[in-house]
């Protein structure tokens, strides 16, 4: 009984540029994956920012609705006094009562919208839905500082979609070079 075994090792020396181009494709795929992660992160930040400012806006709308309801309630009280004195008709008093009911409905709608917006913000932040947090910008009495504007060229350069398309173009170019390398000699 005779057994024969062998081990061989082949090291490619020149493959017509295939190895270099495959490395370039791998780097481009890695850059695309990083750009996708960055895009998802930016999308989340935009969604949280939008939900945050929606809650701030609705808090101010609720405050405005409360002030309007109080104003109409005061007008209703004055109208009842005028009606008792005979200076206003019952129709005028009923018109004010209708406005008071409309103000109550508006206040309820604004409160419901605020609660739903808070729940949406909590959901985006990963907090329990019923948790009520105090927002820093809830009182918009002070002026907000505006960020400096960004040039169009800089904005286009920072877009993740543009970065991904650039990498896809690099992959297509590398694939065409791989196809051309099939006709080149292979040395191992």
MOHUZI-V430270 format. One record per residue. N is the residue number from 0. RES is the residue in one letter. PHI is phi in radians with two decimals (none if undefined). PSI is psi in degrees with one decimal (NA if undefined). Layout:
# MOHUZI-V430270
N	RES	PHI	PSI
N	RES	PHI	PSI
This chain:
# MOHUZI-V430270
0	X	none	121.9
1	X	-2.15	130.5
2	X	-2.04	139.2
3	X	-2.21	133.9
4	X	-2.32	157.0
5	X	-2.70	149.4
6	X	-2.21	133.0
7	X	-2.24	152.9
8	X	-2.34	127.5
9	X	-2.07	123.9
10	X	-1.91	117.7
11	X	-1.23	132.2
12	X	-1.74	-46.5
13	X	-2.49	122.8
14	X	-2.03	21.6
15	X	1.38	14.4
16	X	1.66	3.6
17	X	-1.12	-43.2
18	X	-1.13	-44.3
19	X	-1.10	-43.6
20	X	-1.21	-36.2
21	X	-1.15	-36.3
22	X	-1.13	-39.6
23	X	-1.12	-40.1
24	X	-1.11	-41.1
25	X	-1.11	-41.4
26	X	-1.13	-39.0
27	X	-1.15	-41.3
28	X	-1.10	-37.4
29	X	-1.14	-41.8
30	X	-1.14	-36.5
31	X	-1.14	-43.1
32	X	-1.09	-41.6
33	X	-1.13	-38.6
34	X	-1.16	-36.4
35	X	-1.15	-40.7
36	X	-1.10	-43.3
37	X	-1.11	-40.0
38	X	-1.11	-44.3
39	X	-1.13	-38.6
40	X	-1.12	-45.4
41	X	-1.13	-38.0
42	X	-1.11	-41.3
43	X	-1.13	-42.4
44	X	-1.09	-41.6
45	X	-1.13	-43.0
46	X	-1.12	-42.4
47	X	-1.16	-41.3
48	X	-1.09	-43.7
49	X	-1.10	-44.7
50	X	-1.14	-39.0
51	X	-1.05	-50.6
52	X	-1.25	-26.3
53	X	-1.14	-42.3
54	X	-1.12	-43.2
55	X	-1.06	-44.8
56	X	-1.08	-44.4
57	X	-1.22	-31.3
58	X	-1.09	-41.1
59	X	-1.22	-34.4
60	X	-1.17	-37.5
61	X	-1.12	-42.3
62	X	-1.09	-41.8
63	X	-1.14	-40.4
64	X	-1.13	-37.6
65	X	-1.12	-44.4
66	X	-1.11	-41.0
67	X	-1.12	-42.2
68	X	-1.12	-41.6
69	X	-1.11	-38.7
70	X	-1.12	-44.3
71	X	-1.20	-36.1
72	X	-1.11	-40.3
73	X	-1.14	-40.8
74	X	-1.11	-38.0
75	X	-1.11	-42.3
76	X	-1.11	-41.8
77	X	-1.15	-38.1
78	X	-1.18	-38.0
79	X	-1.10	-39.0
80	X	-1.15	-41.0
81	X	-1.14	-36.8
82	X	-1.18	-39.7
83	X	-1.11	-33.1
84	X	-1.43	-10.9
85	X	1.53	13.7
86	X	-1.61	-11.0
87	X	-2.34	153.2
88	X	-1.56	167.3
89	X	-1.16	-32.5
90	X	-1.08	-40.7
91	X	-1.10	-41.8
92	X	-1.14	-38.0
93	X	-1.20	-34.8
94	X	-1.07	-41.2
95	X	-1.19	-37.8
96	X	-1.11	-38.2
97	X	-1.10	-43.6
98	X	-1.10	-36.3
99	X	-1.14	-41.8
100	X	-1.14	-39.6
101	X	-1.10	-38.6
102	X	-1.14	-38.9
103	X	-1.10	-41.7
104	X	-1.14	-42.4
105	X	-1.10	-39.8
106	X	-1.14	-41.0
107	X	-1.13	-43.5
108	X	-1.08	-43.6
109	X	-1.12	-40.1
110	X	-1.13	-41.8
111	X	-1.13	-42.4
112	X	-1.09	-38.8
113	X	-1.12	-44.0
114	X	-1.09	-43.2
115	X	-1.15	-39.1
116	X	-1.18	-37.4
117	X	-1.12	-41.2
118	X	-1.09	-41.0
119	X	-1.12	-41.4
120	X	-1.12	-42.8
121	X	-1.10	-38.2
122	X	-1.11	-43.6
123	X	-1.14	-32.9
124	X	-1.50	-9.2
125	X	1.40	25.4
126	X	-1.75	161.7
127	X	-1.04	143.3
128	X	-1.08	-34.1
129	X	-1.49	-7.1
130	X	-1.17	134.6
131	X	-1.93	117.0
132	X	-1.93	149.4
133	X	-1.53	123.9
134	X	-1.57	140.3
135	X	-1.11	-38.2
136	X	-1.66	21.4
137	X	-1.10	-36.1
138	X	-1.70	108.0
139	X	-1.62	36.6
140	X	-1.26	-37.4
141	X	-1.51	159.5
142	X	-1.40	149.9
143	X	-1.67	144.5
144	X	-1.46	130.6
145	X	-1.54	142.4
146	X	-1.35	148.8
147	X	-1.13	147.7
148	X	-1.30	155.2
149	X	-1.93	140.8
150	X	-1.19	156.0
151	X	-1.08	-41.3
152	X	-1.09	-41.4
153	X	-1.19	-38.1
154	X	-1.13	-42.7
155	X	-1.14	-37.7
156	X	-1.18	-27.9
157	X	-1.55	-4.1
158	X	-1.23	130.2
159	X	-1.20	-30.5
160	X	-1.10	-39.7
161	X	-1.15	-41.7
162	X	-1.08	-42.7
163	X	-1.16	-40.9
164	X	-1.14	-34.9
165	X	-1.10	-42.0
166	X	-1.19	-37.2
167	X	-1.11	-38.7
168	X	-1.09	-39.7
169	X	-1.12	-39.0
170	X	-1.14	-42.7
171	X	-1.09	-40.6
172	X	-1.13	-41.6
173	X	-1.15	-38.0
174	X	-1.10	-39.2
175	X	-1.17	-34.9
176	X	-1.20	-35.5
177	X	-1.13	-40.9
178	X	-1.10	-38.7
179	X	-1.23	-28.2
180	X	-1.28	-13.4
181	X	-1.11	-25.1
182	X	-1.66	5.8
183	X	-1.74	159.4
184	X	-1.25	153.6
185	X	-2.02	127.0
186	X	-2.12	127.4
187	X	-2.30	NA
